[in-house]
Amino acid sequence: MTKEKDISKEAHDEEVPFPVDEAAVKAPSGGLGAKSPKGFRRFLQVFDIVGGDNMRGIMTSLPFVGFLVILGFLHIANNNLAENYARRISRTEKDVRDLRWHYMESSNRLMKKSRLSEVSKLVQEQGLKELRQPPYIIEEKKKAP
């Protein structure tokens, strides 16, 4: 029986296309001593298309990659629209502040020119004088019929 085991071991060694280092061979996963990959390696295992039939793996993951690309474009477009809206809003707010300032300035000038003292100065240039006495009320008597 030992001869059969030796022969099967030799046949097994011939089937392997590259030399196997038995010290590098680890226990199968799922055992108590097996470590699960962490971080980026685990992430890569989720999208692993290197092992097996490469073309089929690529073709099966192509819709998902396309979906991610479309989401990326939508995200970029949404960010650009939001930035443009924010710029437009800030520009409009600045215009409103400027227009309000001009309104307040014009309102103050009009209030100043409509004061009695300012109006009397403007009227004196035309030769009119301010009344010092209240105006008389002239009433017309009606005749009895």
C-alpha positions as CSV (number, residue, x, y, z in Angstrom):
1,M,0.0,0.0,0.0
2,T,2.9,2.4,0.6
3,K,4.0,2.0,-3.0
4,E,0.5,3.1,-4.2
5,K,0.6,6.1,-2.0
6,D,4.1,7.0,-3.3
7,I,2.9,6.6,-6.9
8,S,-0.2,8.8,-6.3
9,K,2.0,11.4,-4.7
10,E,4.3,11.5,-7.7
11,A,1.3,11.7,-10.1
12,H,-0.1,14.6,-8.0
13,D,3.2,16.4,-8.2
14,E,3.2,16.0,-12.0
15,E,-0.2,17.6,-12.3
16,V,0.8,20.8,-10.6
17,P,2.2,23.2,-13.2
18,F,4.4,25.1,-10.6
19,P,6.3,23.9,-7.6
20,V,4.2,24.1,-4.4
21,D,5.9,25.3,-1.2
22,E,4.1,23.3,1.5
23,A,5.1,25.9,4.2
24,A,3.2,28.6,2.2
25,V,0.0,26.5,2.0
26,K,-2.4,27.7,4.6
27,A,-5.3,25.9,6.3
28,P,-8.6,26.2,4.4
29,S,-10.7,29.2,5.3
30,G,-13.5,28.7,7.8
31,G,-11.2,27.1,10.4
32,L,-10.6,28.6,13.8
33,G,-7.0,29.7,12.9
34,A,-7.9,31.3,9.5
35,K,-7.9,35.1,9.2
36,S,-10.4,36.9,7.1
37,P,-9.0,39.6,4.8
38,K,-9.4,43.2,6.1
39,G,-9.7,46.6,4.6
40,F,-8.9,47.0,0.9
41,R,-8.3,43.3,0.3
42,R,-11.8,42.5,1.4
43,F,-13.2,45.3,-0.8
44,L,-11.3,43.8,-3.7
45,Q,-12.7,40.3,-3.0
46,V,-16.2,41.7,-3.5
47,F,-15.3,42.8,-7.0
48,D,-12.9,40.0,-7.8
49,I,-13.1,39.2,-11.5
50,V,-9.4,38.1,-11.8
51,G,-10.0,34.5,-10.9
52,G,-11.8,32.0,-13.2
53,D,-13.2,33.1,-16.5
54,N,-12.1,36.7,-16.9
55,M,-14.4,37.7,-19.7
56,R,-17.5,36.3,-18.1
57,G,-16.7,38.1,-14.9
58,I,-16.1,41.3,-16.7
59,M,-19.3,41.0,-18.7
60,T,-21.4,40.3,-15.6
61,S,-20.0,43.2,-13.6
62,L,-20.2,45.6,-16.6
63,P,-23.8,46.8,-15.8
64,F,-22.8,47.5,-12.3
65,V,-19.8,49.5,-13.4
66,G,-21.9,51.4,-15.9
67,F,-24.4,52.2,-13.1
68,L,-21.6,53.5,-11.0
69,V,-20.3,55.7,-13.9
70,I,-23.8,57.1,-14.4
71,L,-24.2,57.9,-10.7
72,G,-20.8,59.6,-10.8
73,F,-21.9,61.8,-13.7
74,L,-25.1,62.6,-12.0
75,H,-23.3,63.5,-8.8
76,I,-20.9,65.8,-10.7
77,A,-23.7,67.5,-12.6
78,N,-25.7,68.0,-9.4
79,N,-22.7,69.6,-7.7
80,N,-22.2,72.0,-10.7
81,L,-25.9,73.0,-10.7
82,A,-25.8,73.6,-6.9
83,E,-22.7,75.8,-7.2
84,N,-24.2,77.8,-10.1
85,Y,-27.4,78.3,-8.0
86,A,-25.3,79.4,-5.0
87,R,-23.4,81.9,-7.2
88,R,-26.5,83.3,-8.7
89,I,-28.2,83.7,-5.3
90,S,-25.1,85.5,-3.9
91,R,-25.0,87.8,-7.0
92,T,-28.7,88.6,-6.6
93,E,-28.3,89.3,-2.9
94,K,-25.5,91.7,-3.7
95,D,-27.7,93.4,-6.3
96,V,-30.6,93.7,-3.8
97,R,-28.3,95.3,-1.2
98,D,-27.0,97.8,-3.8
99,L,-30.5,98.6,-5.0
100,R,-31.7,99.0,-1.4
101,W,-28.8,101.4,-0.7
102,H,-29.7,103.5,-3.8
103,Y,-33.4,103.5,-2.7
104,M,-32.5,104.7,0.8
105,E,-30.2,107.4,-0.7
106,S,-32.9,108.6,-3.1
107,S,-35.5,108.6,-0.4
108,N,-33.3,110.7,1.9
109,R,-32.6,113.2,-0.8
110,L,-36.4,113.5,-1.6
111,M,-37.2,113.9,2.1
112,K,-34.6,116.7,2.4
113,K,-35.8,118.5,-0.7
114,S,-39.5,118.3,0.4
115,R,-38.9,120.2,3.7
116,L,-40.5,123.5,4.0
117,S,-37.2,125.4,4.4
118,E,-35.8,123.8,1.2
119,V,-39.0,124.5,-0.8
120,S,-39.0,128.1,0.3
121,K,-35.4,128.5,-0.9
122,L,-36.3,127.1,-4.3
123,V,-39.4,129.3,-4.5
124,Q,-37.5,132.5,-3.6
125,E,-35.4,132.1,-6.7
126,Q,-38.5,132.5,-8.7
127,G,-39.7,135.6,-6.9
128,L,-42.3,134.0,-4.6
129,K,-42.4,134.6,-0.9
130,E,-43.6,132.4,2.0
131,L,-46.9,133.4,3.6
132,R,-46.5,134.8,7.1
133,Q,-50.3,134.9,7.8
134,P,-52.8,132.2,7.3
135,P,-54.9,132.5,4.2
136,Y,-58.2,134.2,4.2
137,I,-61.3,132.2,3.5
138,I,-63.7,134.1,1.2
139,E,-67.3,133.0,1.3
140,E,-69.9,134.0,-1.2
141,K,-73.3,134.8,0.2
142,K,-76.1,133.0,-1.5
143,K,-79.2,135.0,-2.5
144,A,-82.5,133.9,-1.3
145,P,-84.9,132.8,-4.1
